[in-house]
Amino acid sequence: MALRFATDVSTAQTDYGTVLLDERSGQYWELNPVATLIVETLRAGGDEAAATDAVVAEFDIDRERAQRDVTQLVAEMRASGLIA
């Protein structure tokens, strides 16, 4: 199942990644290129393993670190209410 942001979350692409705005709280999140790739992969219907694969393929990072980054980002977005 594809990742979906809550209805009150707006996104914008920048030269440096992605910016998320939680309109309920007014809080901004700035996602670096790694986090942007993770979110794009999940929004396209990929699971966390696919996001990990994408990070390993695109960046000079080992699989264990990539997996931790994916898990941590998803957990933080879920805890902050950004994910529907």
C-alpha positions as CSV (number, residue, x, y, z in Angstrom):
1,M,0.0,0.0,0.0
2,A,1.3,3.4,-0.9
3,L,2.2,6.0,1.7
4,R,-0.3,8.7,2.0
5,F,0.1,12.0,3.8
6,A,-2.6,13.3,6.1
7,T,-5.0,15.6,4.4
8,D,-3.6,18.6,6.2
9,V,0.0,18.0,4.9
10,S,1.2,19.9,1.9
11,T,4.4,19.1,0.0
12,A,6.7,21.1,-2.2
13,Q,9.8,20.1,-4.2
14,T,12.9,22.2,-3.8
15,D,16.4,22.1,-5.2
16,Y,17.5,20.5,-2.0
17,G,14.7,17.9,-1.5
18,T,11.2,18.2,-0.3
19,V,9.4,20.5,2.2
20,L,6.4,19.2,4.1
21,L,4.0,21.6,5.9
22,D,1.7,20.3,8.6
23,E,-1.1,22.9,8.3
24,R,-2.6,21.8,11.6
25,S,0.5,22.7,13.6
26,G,2.3,25.0,11.2
27,Q,5.4,22.8,11.5
28,Y,7.7,22.5,8.5
29,W,9.7,19.4,7.7
30,E,12.7,19.7,5.3
31,L,13.5,16.4,3.7
32,N,17.0,15.9,2.3
33,P,17.5,14.0,-1.0
34,V,17.7,10.7,0.8
35,A,14.5,11.3,2.7
36,T,12.9,12.6,-0.5
37,L,13.8,9.4,-2.3
38,I,12.4,7.3,0.6
39,V,9.1,9.2,0.5
40,E,8.8,9.1,-3.3
41,T,9.4,5.3,-3.3
42,L,6.7,4.8,-0.6
43,R,4.2,7.1,-2.2
44,A,4.6,5.2,-5.5
45,G,3.5,2.0,-3.7
46,G,6.9,0.6,-2.7
47,D,7.4,-0.9,0.7
48,E,10.2,-0.1,3.2
49,A,12.4,-2.8,1.6
50,A,11.9,-1.1,-1.8
51,A,12.8,2.3,-0.3
52,T,15.9,0.7,1.2
53,D,16.9,-0.7,-2.1
54,A,16.4,2.7,-3.8
55,V,18.6,4.4,-1.3
56,V,21.4,1.8,-1.6
57,A,21.2,2.1,-5.4
58,E,21.2,5.9,-5.5
59,F,23.6,6.9,-2.7
60,D,26.9,5.6,-1.3
61,I,25.4,4.0,1.8
62,D,25.5,0.5,3.2
63,R,22.2,-1.5,3.3
64,E,22.1,-1.6,7.1
65,R,22.3,2.2,7.4
66,A,19.8,2.7,4.7
67,Q,17.3,0.4,6.4
68,R,17.7,2.2,9.7
69,D,17.1,5.6,7.9
70,V,14.0,4.3,6.2
71,T,12.6,2.8,9.4
72,Q,13.4,6.0,11.4
73,L,11.9,8.4,8.9
74,V,8.7,6.4,8.6
75,A,8.4,6.1,12.4
76,E,9.0,9.9,12.9
77,M,6.4,10.8,10.2
78,R,3.9,8.4,11.8
79,A,4.5,9.7,15.3
80,S,4.1,13.3,14.0
81,G,0.8,12.5,12.4
82,L,2.0,13.3,8.9
83,I,1.0,9.9,7.5
84,A,-2.7,9.1,7.0
